[in-house]
Amino acid sequence: MKKTIYVALALIFIGAIGGLIVFQTTDLFQTSKADTQTRTASVNGIKKINVDVSSLDVEIKKTNRDQLSAEVKGWGNKQMIQGVKLAINKEGDTLHVTAERNQSFFTFTIGWSKLVIEVPEQDYNRITVDVGSGDLSIEGQQAGHMSLTSGSGDVTAKNNKSRGDFIVQTSSGDIDMQHNQVQNEAHVSANSGDLDLSDLTAKSTRLETASGDIDVQRYSGSLIAQANSGDIDIESNQLSGDIDAQAASGDIDINFAQDPDSLSVDYRGGSGEGTVNLDGFLYKDKTDHLIIGQKGEGRYKIRVRTNSGDFRLQ
């Protein structure tokens, strides 16, 4: 028994000495502010911007300069700092910005790093951003079509304009959109995460989350909102389009600062109650789990479905 204890202590001692040697003789644990990597390119004649990043946080913002710049910066050990391959390539009227992290089995990283892209202020035909794993934020961009994707990470979009569609999606993470203008459709989806939208102008908006809440504050246009597991809250100054809201497990609340003059309501629920508090609303059919009715000529249609949850409109 004593021999076993001595052997174990000897192994622990040898391991500690080995770890100390590694700590003193390598740069695995030596951290510092990163020496930034920077790439630049002219946007003269550029109509499309494509950003493809493997595992890195990404921030995209506008600049008054006439060149696009991409910069990797952060803090950490040498492997974290130098383990990102950054490149900008031009292909016809498209700029490709790529950043790929070395994910070798033997690579040990400490710290954080982020890709910051400054885009000259002009109206592009298309902006596409694809992040494998990392948070993504974009602000102040204009394009005919915009598409943002994160495999795993939060997405934030503020003060952007799209002449066509605006697509935002993440597999695992929250999506926050503020003050965006879309001439056609805004399509926002998350497999697991909350969707928060405010001051959105669009012809139509589709919101989908498999697991998470949907919160909409001040919007215009028609709206489709679907949540498999989570609540749906919709608040706006006035009703300006049809609403189709579905929640498998969660409540649905719809509130307007100004009472709509003309709408129809079709609510059907499995387990939960529905209530409508609008002056001048006339019921055609009403039970705890069913509301059919309208106000005025029924210009805009509100369709609500809940399996397990309440519905309130006011």
C-alpha positions as CSV (number, residue, x, y, z in Angstrom):
1,M,0.0,0.0,0.0
2,K,2.8,2.4,1.0
3,K,4.6,1.6,-2.3
4,T,1.6,2.5,-4.3
5,I,1.3,5.9,-2.5
6,Y,5.0,6.6,-3.1
7,V,4.6,5.8,-6.8
8,A,1.6,8.1,-7.0
9,L,3.4,11.0,-5.3
10,A,6.4,10.5,-7.6
11,L,4.1,10.7,-10.6
12,I,2.4,13.9,-9.3
13,F,5.9,15.5,-8.7
14,I,7.1,14.5,-12.1
15,G,4.0,15.9,-13.7
16,A,4.3,19.2,-11.8
17,I,7.9,19.6,-12.9
18,G,7.0,18.8,-16.5
19,G,4.2,21.4,-16.4
20,L,6.5,24.0,-15.0
21,I,9.1,23.3,-17.7
22,V,6.4,23.7,-20.4
23,F,5.2,26.9,-18.8
24,Q,8.7,28.4,-18.6
25,T,10.0,27.3,-22.0
26,T,6.9,27.7,-24.3
27,D,4.5,30.5,-25.2
28,L,1.4,28.5,-24.6
29,F,0.5,30.4,-21.5
30,Q,2.2,33.8,-22.3
31,T,-0.6,36.3,-23.0
32,S,-0.5,39.8,-24.4
33,K,-2.5,42.2,-26.5
34,A,-2.7,40.9,-30.0
35,D,-0.7,42.4,-32.8
36,T,-3.5,43.1,-35.2
37,Q,-3.7,41.6,-38.7
38,T,-5.1,44.1,-41.3
39,R,-6.1,43.7,-44.9
40,T,-7.5,46.4,-47.2
41,A,-9.1,46.6,-50.6
42,S,-10.7,49.2,-52.9
43,V,-14.4,49.0,-53.4
44,N,-14.3,50.7,-56.8
45,G,-16.6,48.7,-59.0
46,I,-17.6,46.4,-56.2
47,K,-21.3,45.4,-56.1
48,K,-21.2,42.4,-53.7
49,I,-19.5,41.7,-50.4
50,N,-19.1,38.2,-49.1
51,V,-17.8,37.5,-45.6
52,D,-17.0,33.9,-44.6
53,V,-15.6,33.3,-41.1
54,S,-15.0,29.9,-39.5
55,S,-14.8,30.6,-35.7
56,L,-14.5,34.2,-34.8
57,D,-16.7,37.1,-33.6
58,V,-17.4,39.6,-36.4
59,E,-18.3,43.3,-36.3
60,I,-19.2,45.1,-39.5
61,K,-19.6,48.9,-39.5
62,K,-19.5,51.7,-42.1
63,T,-16.6,54.0,-42.8
64,N,-16.2,57.3,-44.7
65,R,-12.9,56.0,-46.2
66,D,-12.8,54.7,-49.8
67,Q,-11.3,51.3,-48.9
68,L,-12.7,48.3,-47.1
69,S,-10.6,47.2,-44.2
70,A,-10.6,43.9,-42.3
71,E,-8.8,43.7,-39.0
72,V,-8.3,40.8,-36.6
73,K,-7.6,42.0,-33.1
74,G,-7.8,40.7,-29.6
75,W,-5.9,39.4,-26.6
76,G,-4.3,36.1,-25.8
77,N,-1.4,33.7,-26.3
78,K,0.6,33.4,-29.5
79,Q,-1.6,30.6,-30.8
80,M,-4.7,32.7,-30.3
81,I,-3.2,35.8,-32.0
82,Q,-1.4,34.2,-34.9
83,G,-3.8,31.3,-35.5
84,V,-6.2,33.2,-37.8
85,K,-5.6,33.4,-41.5
86,L,-7.2,36.6,-42.9
87,A,-7.6,37.3,-46.6
88,I,-9.4,39.6,-49.0
89,N,-9.8,38.5,-52.6
90,K,-11.5,40.2,-55.5
91,E,-13.5,38.2,-58.0
92,G,-15.2,40.3,-60.7
93,D,-17.5,42.7,-58.9
94,T,-17.3,40.8,-55.6
95,L,-15.0,41.1,-52.6
96,H,-14.5,38.0,-50.6
97,V,-13.4,38.5,-47.0
98,T,-12.3,35.2,-45.3
99,A,-11.0,34.5,-41.8
100,E,-10.1,31.0,-40.8
101,R,-8.8,29.8,-37.4
102,N,-6.2,27.0,-37.2
103,Q,-8.1,24.2,-35.4
104,S,-5.3,21.7,-35.2
105,F,-5.7,19.1,-32.5
106,F,-2.4,20.2,-30.9
107,T,-3.2,23.9,-30.9
108,F,-3.9,25.3,-27.4
109,T,-5.4,28.8,-27.3
110,I,-6.1,31.3,-24.5
111,G,-7.9,34.6,-25.0
112,W,-10.2,36.1,-27.5
113,S,-10.1,37.6,-31.0
114,K,-12.5,39.5,-33.2
115,L,-12.8,40.4,-36.9
116,V,-13.7,44.1,-37.4
117,I,-14.7,45.0,-41.0
118,E,-15.2,48.6,-42.0
119,V,-17.2,49.0,-45.2
120,P,-17.2,52.2,-47.3
121,E,-20.7,53.8,-47.3
122,Q,-22.3,53.0,-50.6
123,D,-25.3,51.0,-51.9
124,Y,-24.2,47.4,-52.8
125,N,-26.3,44.8,-54.6
126,R,-25.7,42.1,-52.0
127,I,-24.0,41.7,-48.6
128,T,-23.6,38.1,-47.4
129,V,-22.1,37.2,-44.0
130,D,-21.6,33.6,-42.8
131,V,-20.1,32.9,-39.4
132,G,-19.5,29.3,-38.4
133,S,-19.2,29.9,-34.7
134,G,-19.2,33.4,-33.2
135,D,-21.3,36.5,-32.5
136,L,-22.1,38.8,-35.5
137,S,-23.0,42.5,-35.4
138,I,-23.7,44.7,-38.4
139,E,-24.6,48.3,-38.5
140,G,-25.3,51.1,-41.0
141,Q,-25.1,49.0,-44.2
142,Q,-27.1,49.3,-47.5
143,A,-27.7,46.6,-50.1
144,G,-30.2,45.3,-52.5
145,H,-30.2,42.0,-50.6
146,M,-28.7,41.2,-47.1
147,S,-28.1,37.7,-45.6
148,L,-26.6,37.1,-42.2
149,T,-26.0,33.6,-40.8
150,S,-24.3,32.4,-37.6
151,G,-24.0,28.7,-36.9
152,S,-23.7,29.3,-33.2
153,G,-23.8,32.8,-31.8
154,D,-25.8,35.9,-31.3
155,V,-26.7,38.2,-34.2
156,T,-27.2,42.0,-33.9
157,A,-28.4,44.2,-36.8
158,K,-28.9,48.0,-36.4
159,N,-29.7,50.8,-38.8
160,N,-29.4,48.8,-42.0
161,K,-31.4,49.2,-45.3
162,S,-32.2,46.5,-47.8
163,R,-33.9,47.3,-51.2
164,G,-34.9,43.6,-51.4
165,D,-35.0,40.9,-48.7
166,F,-33.2,40.8,-45.4
167,I,-32.5,37.3,-44.1
168,V,-31.1,36.7,-40.6
169,Q,-30.6,33.3,-39.1
170,T,-28.7,31.5,-36.3
171,S,-28.8,27.9,-35.2
172,S,-28.1,28.6,-31.5
173,G,-28.2,32.2,-30.3
174,D,-30.3,35.3,-29.9
175,I,-31.2,37.8,-32.6
176,D,-31.5,41.5,-31.9
177,M,-32.7,43.9,-34.7
178,Q,-33.2,47.6,-34.3
179,H,-34.1,50.4,-36.8
180,N,-33.9,48.4,-40.0
181,Q,-35.6,49.2,-43.2
182,V,-36.6,46.4,-45.7
183,Q,-38.5,47.1,-48.9
184,N,-39.5,43.5,-49.4
185,E,-39.4,40.7,-46.8
186,A,-37.5,40.4,-43.5
187,H,-37.0,36.7,-42.6
188,V,-35.6,36.1,-39.1
189,S,-35.1,32.6,-37.6
190,A,-33.4,30.8,-34.8
191,N,-33.4,27.1,-33.9
192,S,-32.7,28.0,-30.3
193,G,-32.8,31.6,-29.2
194,D,-34.9,34.7,-28.6
195,L,-35.9,37.1,-31.4
196,D,-36.1,40.8,-30.4
197,L,-37.1,43.4,-33.1
198,S,-37.9,47.0,-32.8
199,D,-38.6,49.8,-35.2
200,L,-38.7,47.5,-38.2
201,T,-40.1,48.7,-41.6
202,A,-40.8,46.0,-44.1
203,K,-43.4,45.0,-46.6
204,S,-43.7,41.6,-44.8
205,T,-41.9,40.0,-41.9
206,R,-41.5,36.3,-41.0
207,L,-40.2,35.4,-37.5
208,E,-39.5,31.8,-36.5
209,T,-37.9,30.2,-33.5
210,A,-38.0,26.6,-32.4
211,S,-37.1,27.4,-28.7
212,G,-37.3,31.0,-27.6
213,D,-39.5,34.1,-27.2
214,I,-40.4,36.5,-29.9
215,D,-40.7,40.2,-28.9
216,V,-41.7,42.8,-31.5
217,Q,-41.8,46.5,-30.7
218,R,-43.0,49.0,-33.3
219,Y,-43.1,47.6,-36.8
220,S,-45.0,48.1,-40.1
221,G,-46.2,45.7,-42.7
222,S,-47.7,42.2,-42.5
223,L,-46.3,39.9,-39.9
224,I,-45.9,36.1,-39.4
225,A,-44.6,34.9,-36.1
226,Q,-44.1,31.3,-35.1
227,A,-42.7,29.9,-31.8
228,N,-42.7,26.2,-31.0
229,S,-41.7,26.8,-27.4
230,G,-41.9,30.4,-26.2
231,D,-44.1,33.5,-25.9
232,I,-45.0,35.9,-28.6
233,D,-45.3,39.6,-27.7
234,I,-46.3,42.1,-30.4
235,E,-46.6,45.8,-29.7
236,S,-46.9,48.7,-32.2
237,N,-48.4,52.1,-32.6
238,Q,-51.0,50.8,-35.1
239,L,-52.0,47.9,-37.2
240,S,-50.7,48.2,-40.7
241,G,-50.9,44.6,-42.2
242,D,-52.2,41.1,-41.6
243,I,-50.8,39.1,-38.6
244,D,-50.5,35.4,-38.4
245,A,-49.2,34.2,-35.0
246,Q,-48.7,30.6,-33.8
247,A,-47.3,29.3,-30.5
248,A,-47.2,25.6,-29.7
249,S,-46.4,26.2,-26.1
250,G,-46.6,29.8,-24.9
251,D,-48.8,32.9,-24.7
252,I,-49.5,35.4,-27.5
253,D,-50.0,39.1,-26.7
254,I,-50.9,41.7,-29.3
255,N,-51.1,45.4,-28.3
256,F,-51.7,48.6,-30.3
257,A,-51.3,52.1,-29.0
258,Q,-54.1,53.2,-31.4
259,D,-57.2,51.0,-31.6
260,P,-57.4,49.5,-35.1
261,D,-60.4,50.8,-37.1
262,S,-60.8,47.8,-39.3
263,L,-59.8,44.2,-38.6
264,S,-61.0,40.6,-38.4
265,V,-59.9,38.0,-35.8
266,D,-59.7,34.3,-36.1
267,Y,-58.4,32.7,-32.9
268,R,-58.4,29.0,-32.1
269,G,-56.6,27.5,-29.0
270,G,-56.1,24.1,-27.6
271,S,-55.5,24.7,-24.0
272,G,-55.8,28.4,-23.0
273,E,-58.2,31.3,-23.2
274,G,-58.6,34.1,-25.7
275,T,-59.6,37.7,-25.0
276,V,-60.1,40.8,-27.2
277,N,-60.4,44.2,-25.6
278,L,-61.2,46.6,-28.5
279,D,-64.0,49.1,-28.6
280,G,-66.5,48.3,-31.3
281,F,-65.4,44.7,-31.8
282,L,-68.3,42.4,-32.8
283,Y,-68.2,38.7,-32.0
284,K,-69.5,36.2,-34.5
285,D,-68.5,33.2,-32.4
286,K,-66.9,33.1,-29.0
287,T,-65.9,30.4,-26.5
288,D,-62.9,30.0,-24.2
289,H,-60.8,28.5,-27.0
290,L,-62.4,30.2,-30.1
291,I,-62.9,33.8,-31.2
292,I,-64.3,34.8,-34.5
293,G,-65.2,38.4,-35.1
294,Q,-64.4,41.8,-36.6
295,K,-64.4,45.5,-36.3
296,G,-65.4,47.8,-39.2
297,E,-65.0,46.2,-42.6
298,G,-62.3,43.7,-41.4
299,R,-59.5,45.1,-43.6
300,Y,-56.6,43.5,-41.8
301,K,-56.8,39.9,-40.7
302,I,-55.4,38.6,-37.4
303,R,-55.0,34.8,-37.3
304,V,-53.9,33.3,-34.0
305,R,-53.3,29.6,-33.1
306,T,-52.1,28.3,-29.7
307,N,-51.8,24.7,-28.5
308,S,-51.0,25.5,-24.8
309,G,-51.2,29.2,-23.9
310,D,-53.4,32.3,-23.8
311,F,-54.2,34.9,-26.4
312,R,-54.8,38.6,-25.6
313,L,-55.5,41.4,-28.1
314,Q,-56.0,45.0,-27.0
